Amino acid sequence: MNVHKFISFVLHSEVFSAGCFAILGTVLQKGALNIEIGDGIVTEELKKSMKQIVAELQRNSLDSQWLHQIPLEKKEEYVTKDPTKIYFIERGNLLVTKTLTSDAILDVQGINNKIYEIFTKNELIALENLSDENTNLAFKMSALVSSEIISIDKEYLLNYCTNKPSFLEAILKYATTNILQYEEKSLAFLGSREQRLSWSVETQKNNELNDEVNMTNRILSKISRVDESFISRNI
């Protein structure tokens, strides 16, 4: 299986089930790639690896369209449906709204098709776009403080991974760590409002949020899917 197809398999939505994640673990244990799967937290080591990868991509880019810097002032938004790009946070913190537009989602009456997440410095946004599958995702990135993101052409990144296995290892480790976090979130969000709110608050404690970020009840309401009045009564 080549690099493009393997990453596409990892990032395909069906992999985000526990069963498929177990299959992925078996594949990785074969020894072809030296990847240790952690506890679902994007560590400083992983973030440092992403920063090093982007720095090397910048040094060797031959086309200005392969990497493009996008500065964002506080409260400024950047919206994209481009499936050929992923994004790296050079600095700042962003509230990212993912909107799923697949027929399977839209056919279910009353379902909330938006996912809210906070991303911090040296993290990747829209990693799902590395998949060859049509993810039907739109991304709205709202700067919580003055921030800067770098758009990366996915074909440039994947081709680079083909010739540099260490890049592939780092990105797959980053992806599997995110899968673990999504698994944990899916279980937490099966619980009560109290459990959803508690999980969201604890998760944000692990994020390196800029001191300027005001974690308002509205933001917590979005990421925990709990109404603001409930948050006001419980925090």
N, CA, C and O of each residue as an XYZ file, in Angstrom:
940
protein
N       0.843     -1.185      0.000
C       0.000      0.000      0.000
C       0.886      1.245      0.000
O       1.764      1.374      0.853
N       0.665      2.181     -0.962
C       1.517      3.364     -1.016
C       1.118      4.382      0.044
O       0.098      4.232      0.716
N       1.947      5.429      0.182
C       1.740      6.407      1.245
C       0.374      7.074      1.135
O      -0.334      7.216      2.133
N       0.001      7.484     -0.082
C      -1.267      8.176     -0.270
C      -2.435      7.310      0.196
O      -3.300      7.775      0.938
N      -2.459      6.050     -0.240
C      -3.576      5.172      0.102
C      -3.588      4.821      1.583
O      -4.655      4.699      2.186
N      -2.392      4.657      2.179
C      -2.335      4.289      3.585
C      -2.857      5.422      4.458
O      -3.647      5.183      5.371
N      -2.421      6.666      4.188
C      -2.909      7.798      4.960
C      -4.405      7.981      4.735
O      -5.139      8.308      5.667
N      -4.858      7.772      3.505
C      -6.280      7.879      3.220
C      -7.066      6.863      4.044
O      -8.141      7.178      4.555
N      -6.531      5.635      4.175
C      -7.190      4.613      4.972
C      -7.278      5.042      6.433
O      -8.324      4.908      7.068
N      -6.164      5.563      6.958
C      -6.117      5.976      8.363
C      -7.136      7.067      8.647
O      -7.799      7.048      9.684
N      -7.262      8.029      7.717
C      -8.085      9.200      7.967
C      -9.518      9.048      7.501
O     -10.336      9.937      7.742
N      -9.849      7.942      6.838
C     -11.228      7.731      6.400
C     -12.138      7.658      7.616
O     -11.742      7.134      8.657
N     -13.325      8.168      7.496
C     -14.205      8.296      8.654
C     -14.463      6.964      9.354
O     -14.656      6.945     10.569
N     -14.473      5.851      8.623
C     -14.761      4.567      9.240
C     -13.660      4.132     10.188
O     -13.899      3.302     11.065
N     -12.463      4.671     10.033
C     -11.365      4.305     10.914
C     -11.604      4.836     12.321
O     -10.994      4.364     13.280
N     -12.499      5.826     12.445
C     -12.725      6.430     13.749
C     -13.608      5.567     14.644
O     -14.006      6.010     15.721
N     -13.921      4.346     14.220
C     -14.602      3.408     15.111
C     -13.568      2.603     15.859
O     -12.432      2.466     15.406
N     -13.959      2.062     17.021
C     -13.011      1.332     17.858
C     -12.475      0.105     17.132
O     -11.298     -0.230     17.261
N     -13.336     -0.567     16.370
C     -12.900     -1.771     15.671
C     -11.832     -1.488     14.645
O     -10.824     -2.191     14.576
N     -12.048     -0.460     13.844
C     -11.062     -0.118     12.824
C      -9.790      0.428     13.449
O      -8.702      0.251     12.903
N      -9.921      1.095     14.596
C      -8.719      1.583     15.258
C      -7.873      0.403     15.723
O      -6.645      0.466     15.691
N      -8.533     -0.683     16.157
C      -7.793     -1.880     16.572
C      -7.051     -2.478     15.381
O      -5.922     -2.948     15.522
N      -7.686     -2.460     14.210
C      -7.026     -2.955     13.000
C      -5.798     -2.117     12.687
O      -4.740     -2.645     12.346
N      -5.955     -0.787     12.810
C      -4.828      0.114     12.566
C      -3.680     -0.212     13.516
O      -2.518     -0.234     13.110
N      -4.012     -0.467     14.787
C      -2.985     -0.807     15.751
C      -2.236     -2.058     15.355
O      -1.017     -2.126     15.510
N      -2.956     -3.060     14.840
C      -2.319     -4.295     14.393
C      -1.373     -4.043     13.234
O      -0.277     -4.601     13.186
N      -1.804     -3.193     12.290
C      -0.955     -2.869     11.144
C       0.339     -2.213     11.600
O       1.425     -2.557     11.133
N       0.205     -1.255     12.528
C       1.376     -0.527     12.991
C       2.340     -1.416     13.763
O       3.548     -1.181     13.749
N       1.807     -2.453     14.446
C       2.640     -3.346     15.227
C       3.457     -4.300     14.368
O       4.325     -5.007     14.880
N       3.186     -4.325     13.071
C       3.926     -5.201     12.164
C       5.404     -4.818     12.104
O       6.251     -5.630     11.728
N       5.704     -3.575     12.479
C       7.096     -3.146     12.499
C       7.521     -2.344     11.294
O       8.667     -1.902     11.212
N       6.590     -2.145     10.337
C       6.955     -1.365      9.153
C       7.210      0.091      9.525
O       8.041      0.767      8.918
N       6.479      0.559     10.529
C       6.664      1.920     11.008
C       6.827      1.875     12.516
O       6.107      1.151     13.204
N       7.754      2.634     13.020
C       8.026      2.649     14.453
C       7.200      3.738     15.112
O       7.689      4.842     15.350
N       5.940      3.422     15.406
C       5.025      4.398     15.969
C       4.480      3.886     17.294
O       3.917      2.793     17.361
N       4.649      4.687     18.355
C       4.056      4.371     19.645
C       2.832      5.249     19.828
O       2.898      6.471     19.693
N       1.709      4.606     20.138
C       0.467      5.346     20.297
C       0.304      5.732     21.759
O       0.350      4.878     22.644
N       0.112      7.034     22.009
C       0.034      7.522     23.378
C      -1.364      7.458     23.952
O      -2.134      6.552     23.634
N      -1.695      8.432     24.809
C      -2.959      8.397     25.537
C      -4.001      9.355     24.989
O      -4.940      9.713     25.700
N      -3.859      9.773     23.753
C      -4.877     10.622     23.146
C      -4.650     12.104     23.329
O      -5.529     12.905     23.010
N      -3.486     12.490     23.839
C      -3.170     13.902     24.016
C      -2.056     14.272     23.042
O      -1.034     13.591     22.966
N      -2.264     15.363     22.295
C      -1.220     15.832     21.387
C      -0.120     16.455     22.233
O      -0.276     17.566     22.739
N       0.984     15.749     22.387
C       2.056     16.169     23.281
C       2.903     17.278     22.668
O       2.816     17.567     21.474
N       3.730     17.894     23.523
C       4.644     18.923     23.034
C       5.632     18.333     22.028
O       6.046     19.003     21.082
N       6.001     17.083     22.244
C       6.921     16.418     21.304
C       6.294     16.303     19.923
O       6.955     16.548     18.914
N       5.020     15.929     19.879
C       4.330     15.825     18.597
C       4.204     17.203     17.936
O       4.415     17.342     16.731
N       3.861     18.208     18.729
C       3.736     19.558     18.174
C       5.077     20.041     17.627
O       5.133     20.683     16.578
N       6.149     19.729     18.341
C       7.478     20.114     17.879
C       7.795     19.424     16.559
O       8.397     20.028     15.671
N       7.392     18.161     16.426
C       7.610     17.426     15.169
C       6.863     18.081     14.022
O       7.400     18.198     12.920
N       5.612     18.517     14.268
C       4.840     19.183     13.227
C       5.511     20.494     12.816
O       5.556     20.831     11.632
N       6.028     21.224     13.792
C       6.712     22.485     13.495
C       7.946     22.250     12.636
O       8.201     23.008     11.700
N       8.716     21.206     12.942
C       9.919     20.885     12.178
C       9.573     20.468     10.750
O      10.269     20.827      9.800
N       8.490     19.707     10.613
C       8.058     19.266      9.284
C       7.680     20.474      8.426
O       8.108     20.583      7.277
N       6.878     21.378      8.987
C       6.432     22.555      8.229
C       7.624     23.447      7.876
O       7.676     24.009      6.782
N       8.572     23.578      8.794
C       9.761     24.396      8.521
C      10.550     23.833      7.343
O      11.027     24.590      6.497
N      10.689     22.510      7.284
C      11.421     21.903      6.169
C      10.636     22.030      4.864
O      11.218     22.267      3.806
N       9.324     21.871      4.942
C       8.496     22.057      3.745
C       8.648     23.477      3.208
O       8.700     23.680      1.995
N       8.719     24.456      4.101
C       8.889     25.851      3.678
C      10.240     26.064      3.007
O      10.332     26.750      1.990
N      11.289     25.474      3.579
C      12.634     25.663      3.017
C      12.757     25.085      1.619
O      13.506     25.607      0.793
N      12.032     24.015      1.349
C      12.203     23.299      0.084
C      11.069     23.514     -0.915
O      11.053     22.893     -1.978
N      10.140     24.371     -0.588
C       9.015     24.623     -1.492
C       9.481     25.379     -2.736
O      10.213     26.364     -2.643
N       9.046     24.902     -3.891
C       9.404     25.525     -5.158
C       8.250     26.330     -5.749
O       8.390     26.959     -6.798
N       7.114     26.303     -5.066
C       5.931     26.988     -5.579
C       5.259     27.702     -4.409
O       4.998     27.090     -3.374
N       4.980     28.990     -4.571
C       4.374     29.777     -3.496
C       2.986     29.281     -3.119
O       2.498     29.567     -2.026
N       2.343     28.533     -4.026
C       1.005     28.008     -3.752
C       1.037     26.776     -2.856
O       0.004     26.387     -2.310
N       2.193     26.163     -2.697
C       2.280     24.961     -1.872
C       2.139     25.282     -0.397
O       1.550     24.508      0.357
N       2.678     26.423      0.018
C       2.514     26.896      1.387
C       2.184     28.385      1.354
O       2.844     29.169      0.672
N       1.162     28.753      2.098
C       0.715     30.144      2.058
C       0.357     30.605      3.467
O      -0.458     29.976      4.143
N       0.967     31.703      3.906
C       0.724     32.221      5.250
C      -0.546     33.083      5.269
O      -0.773     33.909      4.385
N      -1.362     32.862      6.304
C      -2.633     33.576      6.431
C      -2.721     34.189      7.829
O      -3.029     33.481      8.788
N      -2.456     35.498      7.963
C      -2.578     36.151      9.273
C      -4.049     36.418      9.600
O      -4.844     36.733      8.714
N      -4.396     36.291     10.874
C      -5.759     36.547     11.326
C      -5.726     37.425     12.571
O      -5.052     37.106     13.550
N      -6.457     38.527     12.525
C      -6.596     39.355     13.714
C      -7.608     38.710     14.661
O      -8.386     37.848     14.254
N      -7.592     39.133     15.918
C      -8.536     38.588     16.892
C      -9.966     38.746     16.389
O     -10.361     39.823     15.943
N     -10.737     37.665     16.465
C     -12.130     37.558     16.027
C     -12.285     37.448     14.510
O     -13.398     37.265     14.019
N     -11.188     37.556     13.764
C     -11.274     37.384     12.313
C     -11.485     35.905     11.991
O     -11.010     35.025     12.708
N     -12.209     35.647     10.894
C     -12.538     34.273     10.517
C     -11.975     33.930      9.138
O     -11.866     34.779      8.252
N     -11.629     32.670      8.996
C     -11.194     32.157      7.690
C     -12.014     30.904      7.422
O     -11.984     29.951      8.201
N     -12.746     30.913      6.313
C     -13.648     29.807      5.978
C     -13.155     29.119      4.716
O     -12.787     29.782      3.746
N     -13.147     27.790      4.724
C     -12.666     27.051      3.555
C     -13.380     25.716      3.399
O     -13.717     25.050      4.378
N     -13.597     25.348      2.156
C     -14.094     24.011      1.799
C     -13.096     23.298      0.890
O     -13.400     22.254      0.313
N     -11.911     23.871      0.772
C     -10.893     23.344     -0.141
C     -10.348     22.015      0.388
O      -9.682     22.003      1.423
N     -10.614     20.894     -0.298
C     -10.150     19.589      0.179
C      -8.687     19.300     -0.127
O      -8.176     18.238      0.230
N      -8.001     20.248     -0.794
C      -6.601     20.025     -1.176
C      -5.617     20.647     -0.186
O      -4.406     20.591     -0.399
N      -6.134     21.243      0.904
C      -5.267     21.938      1.846
C      -5.449     21.415      3.266
O      -6.545     21.021      3.664
N      -4.343     21.420      4.028
C      -4.423     21.307      5.469
C      -3.759     22.552      6.040
O      -3.107     23.298      5.309
N      -3.918     22.781      7.341
C      -3.482     24.052      7.912
C      -2.679     23.838      9.193
O      -3.020     23.005     10.032
N      -1.609     24.610      9.318
C      -0.733     24.553     10.485
C      -0.823     25.881     11.226
O      -0.773     26.942     10.604
N      -0.954     25.833     12.550
C      -1.039     27.062     13.331
C       0.367     27.524     13.689
O       1.034     26.918     14.528
N       0.802     28.580     13.059
C       2.121     29.145     13.316
C       2.149     29.851     14.674
O       3.130     29.769     15.413
N       1.057     30.541     14.980
C       0.924     31.186     16.289
C      -0.551     31.436     16.566
O      -1.364     31.546     15.649
N      -0.879     31.525     17.864
C      -2.241     31.870     18.248
C      -3.095     30.676     18.633
O      -2.616     29.546     18.725
N      -4.367     30.954     18.855
C      -5.374     29.946     19.212
C      -6.615     30.183     18.362
O      -7.006     31.326     18.121
N      -7.231     29.093     17.911
C      -8.413     29.220     17.060
C      -9.542     28.308     17.519
O      -9.318     27.178     17.954
N     -10.756     28.826     17.410
C     -11.951     28.002     17.569
C     -12.351     27.570     16.165
O     -12.665     28.406     15.318
N     -12.339     26.266     15.920
C     -12.612     25.742     14.580
C     -13.970     25.054     14.565
O     -14.258     24.182     15.385
N     -14.788     25.467     13.621
C     -16.094     24.846     13.420
C     -16.023     23.967     12.178
O     -15.800     24.456     11.070
N     -16.215     22.654     12.375
C     -16.281     21.726     11.246
C     -17.757     21.474     10.934
O     -18.534     21.116     11.819
N     -18.127     21.662      9.691
C     -19.505     21.408      9.275
C     -19.532     20.221      8.331
O     -18.908     20.243      7.270
N     -20.265     19.176      8.728
C     -20.377     17.968      7.917
C     -21.579     18.106      7.000
O     -22.680     18.427      7.447
N     -21.362     17.861      5.721
C     -22.445     18.051      4.747
C     -22.760     16.778      3.974
O     -23.327     16.846      2.883
N     -22.405     15.625      4.516
C     -22.690     14.370      3.821
C     -24.185     14.079      3.861
O     -24.884     14.545      4.761
N     -24.678     13.313      2.892
C     -26.098     12.971      2.834
C     -26.539     12.207      4.075
O     -27.656     12.391      4.557
N     -25.657     11.345      4.594
C     -25.998     10.536      5.769
C     -26.296     11.419      6.977
O     -27.175     11.099      7.777
N     -25.570     12.525      7.114
C     -25.802     13.452      8.215
C     -27.056     14.285      7.974
O     -27.903     14.416      8.858
N     -27.168     14.844      6.776
C     -28.260     15.767      6.485
C     -29.617     15.068      6.434
O     -30.650     15.717      6.600
N     -29.626     13.752      6.206
C     -30.893     13.015      6.133
C     -31.493     12.738      7.507
O     -32.654     12.340      7.607
N     -30.715     12.944      8.566
C     -31.223     12.704      9.910
C     -31.806     14.000     10.451
O     -31.076     14.966     10.674
N     -33.107     14.025     10.659
C     -33.791     15.251     11.049
C     -33.340     15.722     12.435
O     -33.259     14.937     13.380
N     -33.051     17.009     12.530
C     -32.718     17.611     13.818
C     -31.300     17.389     14.292
O     -30.951     17.840     15.383
N     -30.467     16.711     13.518
C     -29.105     16.433     13.962
C     -28.228     17.679     13.828
O     -28.374     18.451     12.880
N     -27.330     17.866     14.773
C     -26.389     18.987     14.721
C     -25.185     18.552     13.899
O     -24.448     17.650     14.298
N     -24.986     19.191     12.756
C     -23.913     18.766     11.849
C     -22.641     19.587     12.023
O     -21.786     19.608     11.138
N     -22.515     20.268     13.171
C     -21.321     21.070     13.433
C     -20.529     20.500     14.606
O     -21.096     20.061     15.606
N     -19.199     20.518     14.457
C     -18.287     20.079     15.507
C     -17.379     21.250     15.847
O     -16.799     21.870     14.956
N     -17.255     21.551     17.132
C     -16.434     22.682     17.574
C     -15.201     22.169     18.310
O     -15.295     21.305     19.182
N     -14.042     22.719     17.942
C     -12.797     22.328     18.592
C     -11.888     23.541     18.719
O     -11.946     24.463     17.905
N     -11.044     23.530     19.754
C     -10.044     24.574     19.917
C      -8.685     24.013     19.527
O      -8.290     22.938     19.980
N      -7.979     24.749     18.687
C      -6.644     24.360     18.241
C      -5.642     25.409     18.695
O      -5.949     26.600     18.749
N      -4.437     24.948     19.021
C      -3.409     25.848     19.534
C      -2.154     25.791     18.662
O      -2.095     25.056     17.677
N      -1.168     26.576     19.044
C       0.081     26.703     18.295
C       0.707     25.348     17.992
O       0.753     24.463     18.847
N       1.192     25.198     16.752
C       1.892     23.999     16.265
C       0.982     22.791     16.071
O       1.457     21.656     16.024
N      -0.326     23.031     15.958
C      -1.242     21.931     15.668
C      -1.723     22.017     14.220
O      -1.622     23.063     13.579
N      -2.244     20.904     13.723
C      -2.742     20.821     12.355
C      -4.261     20.851     12.345
O      -4.915     20.208     13.166
N      -4.813     21.610     11.402
C      -6.253     21.685     11.194
C      -6.578     21.071      9.837
O      -5.793     21.165      8.894
N      -7.755     20.438      9.756
C      -8.233     19.821      8.512
C      -7.351     18.661      8.076
O      -7.135     18.451      6.883
N      -6.848     17.916      9.040
C      -6.045     16.736      8.714
C      -6.859     15.727      7.910
O      -6.302     14.919      7.167
N      -8.189     15.782      8.066
C      -9.062     14.879      7.317
C      -8.893     15.028      5.807
O      -9.179     14.094      5.058
N      -8.436     16.183      5.360
C      -8.283     16.426      3.923
C      -7.165     15.609      3.287
O      -7.071     15.531      2.062
N      -6.313     14.996      4.119
C      -5.271     14.137      3.553
C      -5.869     12.862      2.963
O      -5.217     12.168      2.183
N      -7.096     12.560      3.334
C      -7.763     11.382      2.797
C      -8.114     11.581      1.330
O      -8.397     12.697      0.894
N      -8.095     10.482      0.568
C      -8.544     10.536     -0.823
C     -10.069     10.542     -0.911
O     -10.639     10.853     -1.956
N     -10.719     10.195      0.198
C     -12.172     10.161      0.217
C     -12.729     11.586      0.275
O     -12.063     12.503      0.756
N     -13.959     11.759     -0.221
C     -14.629     13.045     -0.141
C     -15.187     13.200      1.273
O     -16.189     12.573      1.616
N     -14.545     14.030      2.091
C     -14.941     14.139      3.491
C     -16.155     15.032      3.710
O     -16.750     15.004      4.788
N     -16.534     15.825      2.709
C     -17.696     16.717      2.820
C     -17.623     17.607      4.049
O     -18.609     17.777      4.767
N     -16.448     18.171      4.284
C     -16.248     19.025      5.448
C     -15.969     20.465      5.039
O     -15.248     20.724      4.077
N     -16.550     21.392      5.783
C     -16.210     22.802      5.661
C     -15.620     23.243      6.996
O     -16.045     22.773      8.051
N     -14.648     24.139      6.950
C     -13.957     24.579      8.159
C     -14.064     26.098      8.306
O     -13.774     26.846      7.373
N     -14.480     26.534      9.481
C     -14.448     27.958      9.814
C     -13.483     28.135     10.983
O     -13.706     27.593     12.065
N     -12.414     28.892     10.765
C     -11.395     29.104     11.780
C     -11.542     30.520     12.334
O     -11.356     31.502     11.616
N     -11.875     30.609     13.603
C     -12.095     31.903     14.257
C     -10.949     32.172     15.219
O     -10.722     31.399     16.150
N     -10.235     33.254     15.000
C      -9.073     33.568     15.826
C      -9.526     34.078     17.199
O     -10.248     35.070     17.292
N      -9.096     33.392     18.260
C      -9.407     33.821     19.624
C      -8.447     34.919     20.075
O      -8.758     35.710     20.965
N      -7.283     34.951     19.447
C      -6.288     36.012     19.641
C      -5.661     36.266     18.270
O      -5.978     35.568     17.307
N      -4.789     37.240     18.176
C      -4.073     37.461     16.916
C      -3.303     36.185     16.573
O      -2.515     35.692     17.380
N      -3.535     35.660     15.378
C      -3.006     34.341     15.023
C      -2.474     34.330     13.598
O      -2.665     35.280     12.839
N      -1.803     33.239     13.251
C      -1.340     33.046     11.876
C      -1.356     31.560     11.560
O      -0.848     30.739     12.323
N      -1.950     31.232     10.422
C      -1.973     29.847      9.971
C      -1.246     29.733      8.643
O      -1.100     30.718      7.919
N      -0.793     28.533      8.330
C      -0.124     28.257      7.066
C      -0.906     27.171      6.341
O      -1.079     26.070      6.862
N      -1.377     27.482      5.144
C      -2.034     26.450      4.345
C      -0.965     25.631      3.631
O       0.008     26.176      3.111
N      -1.159     24.318      3.612
C      -0.183     23.391      3.019
C      -0.883     22.549      1.965
O      -1.912     21.928      2.233
N      -0.325     22.534      0.783
C      -0.868     21.699     -0.290
C      -0.673     20.229      0.076
O       0.445     19.796      0.355
N      -1.763     19.466      0.072
C      -1.665     18.098      0.577
C      -0.824     17.205     -0.341
O      -0.153     16.294      0.144
N      -0.848     17.443     -1.647
C      -0.048     16.617     -2.545
C       1.440     16.863     -2.331
O       2.244     15.935     -2.405
N       1.799     18.101     -2.069
C       3.202     18.426     -1.766
C       3.631     17.696     -0.493
O       4.712     17.108     -0.446
N       2.781     17.733      0.538
C       3.094     17.057      1.791
C       3.190     15.549      1.608
O       4.133     14.928      2.100
N       2.234     14.955      0.912
C       2.228     13.504      0.733
C       3.415     13.036     -0.109
O       4.018     12.002      0.179
N       3.742     13.792     -1.135
C       4.908     13.442     -1.955
C       6.192     13.530     -1.139
O       7.105     12.724     -1.314
N       6.253     14.506     -0.255
C       7.420     14.649      0.615
C       7.512     13.449      1.556
O       8.601     12.937      1.817
N       6.365     13.007      2.059
C       6.331     11.837      2.951
C       6.815     10.575      2.248
O       7.427      9.704      2.867
N       6.537     10.483      0.955
C       6.971      9.318      0.191
C       8.486      9.167      0.239
O       9.005      8.051      0.286
N       9.184     10.281      0.226
C      10.643     10.261      0.205
C      11.268     10.439      1.594
O      12.487     10.359      1.748
N      10.437     10.677      2.586
C      10.961     10.893      3.932
C      10.084     10.148      4.944
O       9.129     10.721      5.467
N      10.398      8.873      5.225
C       9.570      8.062      6.126
C       9.391      8.656      7.513
O       8.364      8.419      8.148
N      10.359      9.420      8.002
C      10.225     10.012      9.336
C       9.053     10.992      9.388
O       8.399     11.129     10.423
N       8.787     11.676      8.264
C       7.635     12.565      8.195
C       6.345     11.753      8.283
O       5.412     12.116      8.999
N       6.314     10.647      7.542
C       5.133      9.789      7.546
C       4.857      9.261      8.950
O       3.710      9.245      9.396
N       5.911      8.827      9.647
C       5.751      8.322     11.006
C       5.165      9.378     11.927
O       4.247      9.101     12.698
N       5.700     10.588     11.844
C       5.240     11.664     12.722
C       3.783     12.021     12.451
O       3.007     12.228     13.384
N       3.410     12.094     11.172
C       2.036     12.469     10.831
C       1.052     11.374     11.216
O      -0.049     11.666     11.683
N       1.439     10.112     11.023
C       0.558      9.022     11.416
C       0.414      8.947     12.940
O      -0.662      8.632     13.447
N       1.478      9.230     13.653
C       1.388      9.271     15.109
C       0.463     10.399     15.543
O      -0.343     10.234     16.459
N       0.584     11.532     14.889
C      -0.295     12.668     15.184
C      -1.751     12.288     14.890
O      -2.650     12.587     15.675
N      -1.968     11.628     13.751
C      -3.333     11.238     13.362
C      -3.928     10.230     14.335
O      -5.083     10.365     14.739
N      -3.140      9.212     14.719
C      -3.672      8.196     15.634
C      -3.944      8.783     17.016
O      -4.879      8.358     17.694
N      -3.141      9.750     17.437
C      -3.395     10.429     18.706
C      -4.733     11.170     18.646
O      -5.502     11.151     19.607
N      -5.004     11.818     17.519
C      -6.289     12.497     17.352
C      -7.444     11.510     17.322
O      -8.517     11.794     17.855
N      -7.234     10.350     16.704
C      -8.280      9.326     16.679
C      -8.625      8.906     18.101
O      -9.801      8.778     18.444
N      -7.612      8.691     18.924
C      -7.848      8.327     20.323
C      -8.659      9.402     21.041
O      -9.558      9.093     21.823
N      -8.338     10.654     20.772
C      -9.058     11.746     21.420
C     -10.510     11.781     20.962
O     -11.411     12.032     21.763
N     -10.742     11.528     19.668
C     -12.119     11.497     19.171
C     -12.895     10.338     19.777
O     -14.082     10.476     20.074
N     -12.231      9.184     19.965
C     -12.880      8.043     20.600
C     -13.296      8.407     22.026
O     -14.410      8.108     22.455
N     -12.382      9.059     22.752
C     -12.664      9.465     24.131
C     -13.815     10.457     24.167
O     -14.699     10.369     25.019
N     -13.795     11.413     23.224
C     -14.853     12.417     23.175
C     -16.199     11.785     22.869
O     -17.209     12.156     23.467
N     -16.222     10.830     21.940
C     -17.491     10.187     21.571
C     -18.105      9.470     22.761
O     -19.326      9.464     22.918
N     -17.260      8.857     23.612
C     -17.766      8.193     24.815
C     -18.259      9.209     25.834
O     -19.321      9.031     26.430
N     -17.486     10.281     26.035
C     -17.881     11.318     26.994
C     -19.202     11.959     26.595
O     -20.022     12.282     27.454
N     -19.413     12.146     25.286
C     -20.604     12.847     24.826
C     -21.841     11.954     24.786
O     -22.931     12.417     24.449
N     -21.675     10.672     25.128
C     -22.833      9.803     25.331
C     -23.431     10.011     26.723
O     -24.538      9.556     27.014
N     -22.673     10.711     27.580
C     -23.098     10.907     28.958
C     -24.004     12.112     29.142
O     -24.566     12.645     28.186
N     -24.130     12.523     30.390
C     -25.007     13.627     30.766
C     -24.379     14.973     30.417
O     -23.231     15.046     29.981
N     -25.151     16.028     30.616
C     -24.611     17.381     30.387
C     -23.431     17.646     31.308
O     -22.441     18.259     30.909
N     -23.549     17.178     32.546
C     -22.452     17.364     33.503
C     -21.174     16.691     33.021
O     -20.086     17.255     33.137
N     -21.309     15.486     32.479
C     -20.141     14.746     31.994
C     -19.538     15.406     30.765
O     -18.316     15.476     30.637
N     -20.379     15.891     29.859
C     -19.875     16.564     28.665
C     -19.122     17.838     29.037
O     -18.047     18.116     28.505
N     -19.701     18.601     29.953
C     -19.068     19.843     30.380
C     -17.758     19.557     31.113
O     -16.753     20.230     30.883
N     -17.775     18.564     31.990
C     -16.566     18.213     32.747
C     -15.447     17.786     31.812
O     -14.298     18.191     31.992
N     -15.778     16.962     30.803
C     -14.767     16.494     29.852
C     -14.184     17.677     29.074
O     -12.973     17.751     28.870
N     -15.039     18.594     28.644
C     -14.586     19.739     27.853
C     -13.679     20.646     28.674
O     -12.661     21.123     28.173
N     -14.041     20.887     29.933
C     -13.223     21.750     30.790
C     -11.860     21.117     31.036
O     -10.835     21.794     30.950
N     -11.843     19.817     31.345
C     -10.584     19.131     31.599
C      -9.697     19.099     30.360
O      -8.476     19.225     30.455
N     -10.321     18.929     29.202
C      -9.562     18.901     27.951
C      -8.892     20.244     27.690
O      -7.735     20.292     27.271
N      -9.610     21.330     27.936
C      -9.039     22.655     27.685
C      -7.897     22.983     28.635
O      -7.040     23.806     28.313
N      -7.877     22.349     29.802
C      -6.766     22.556     30.727
C      -5.452     22.041     30.136
O      -4.372     22.525     30.477
N      -5.562     21.046     29.240
C      -4.370     20.480     28.606
C      -3.905     21.298     27.404
O      -2.802     21.096     26.897
N      -4.758     22.228     26.950
C      -4.399     23.068     25.809
C      -3.541     24.244     26.262
O      -3.736     24.787     27.350
N      -2.591     24.627     25.418
C      -1.766     25.798     25.728
C      -2.443     27.041     25.182
O      -2.037     27.588     24.156
N      -3.481     27.479     25.881
C      -4.199     28.662     25.427
C      -3.439     29.923     25.818
O      -2.891     30.031     26.915
N      -3.425     30.863     24.896
C      -2.790     32.150     25.168
C      -3.492     32.835     26.338
O      -4.706     32.706     26.496
N      -2.739     33.555     27.151
C      -3.306     34.243     28.317
C      -4.398     35.234     27.925
O      -5.245     35.597     28.741
N      -4.365     35.668     26.662
C      -5.365     36.635     26.203
C      -6.720     35.984     25.937
O      -7.734     36.675     25.832
N      -6.736     34.650     25.828
C      -7.977     33.959     25.480
C      -8.943     34.006     26.655
O      -8.600     33.618     27.772
N     -10.153     34.485     26.390
C     -11.217     34.499     27.387
C     -12.138     33.319     27.105
O     -12.952     33.366     26.182
N     -12.006     32.250     27.909
C     -12.819     31.070     27.693
C     -14.247     31.354     28.178
O     -14.608     31.040     29.312
N     -15.031     31.945     27.305
C     -16.377     32.376     27.660
C     -17.326     31.180     27.742
O     -17.029     30.087     27.260
N     -18.481     31.428     28.372
C     -19.514     30.395     28.438
C     -19.998     30.012     27.047
O     -20.379     28.867     26.803
N     -19.979     30.982     26.140
C     -20.430     30.691     24.768
C     -19.504     29.689     24.084
O     -19.962     28.767     23.409
N     -18.183     29.882     24.268
C     -17.226     28.945     23.672
C     -17.380     27.558     24.303
O     -17.416     26.548     23.601
N     -17.470     27.524     25.640
C     -17.656     26.234     26.326
C     -18.963     25.572     25.897
O     -19.040     24.348     25.784
N     -19.976     26.379     25.663
C     -21.259     25.839     25.217
C     -21.129     25.136     23.873
O     -21.723     24.081     23.651
N     -20.346     25.734     22.980
C     -20.170     25.146     21.658
C     -19.407     23.825     21.723
O     -19.831     22.830     21.135
N     -18.272     23.815     22.444
C     -17.421     22.627     22.410
C     -17.968     21.484     23.269
O     -17.587     20.328     23.084
N     -18.874     21.813     24.222
C     -19.423     20.750     25.075
C     -20.870     20.403     24.725
O     -21.436     19.461     25.280
N     -21.468     21.163     23.805
C     -22.868     20.961     23.405
C     -23.795     21.043     24.623
O     -24.685     20.213     24.807
N     -23.563     22.050     25.431
C     -24.374     22.311     26.618
C     -24.818     23.769     26.560
O     -24.033     24.630     26.162
N     -26.067     24.067     26.949
C     -26.547     25.439     26.859
C     -25.826     26.342     27.856
O     -25.374     25.895     28.911
N     -25.729     27.618     27.500
C     -24.967     28.572     28.295
C     -25.516     28.733     29.706
O     -24.746     28.908     30.651
N     -26.814     28.678     29.862
C     -27.414     28.851     31.190
C     -26.989     27.726     32.134
O     -26.779     27.953     33.325
N     -26.866     26.517     31.595
C     -26.402     25.386     32.425
C     -24.960     25.606     32.858
O     -24.597     25.311     33.996
N     -24.143     26.124     31.953
C     -22.736     26.395     32.301
C     -22.650     27.458     33.387
O     -21.866     27.333     34.328
N     -23.470     28.517     33.251
C     -23.462     29.594     34.248
C     -23.802     29.066     35.645
O     -23.267     29.548     36.643
N     -24.690     28.078     35.709
C     -25.107     27.549     36.997
C     -24.100     26.582     37.587
O     -24.132     26.315     38.788
N     -23.192     26.044     36.750
C     -22.333     24.962     37.213
C     -20.837     25.304     37.230
O     -20.022     24.471     37.626
N     -20.477     26.498     36.812
C     -19.059     26.906     36.843
C     -18.915     28.191     37.657
O     -17.807     28.705     37.808
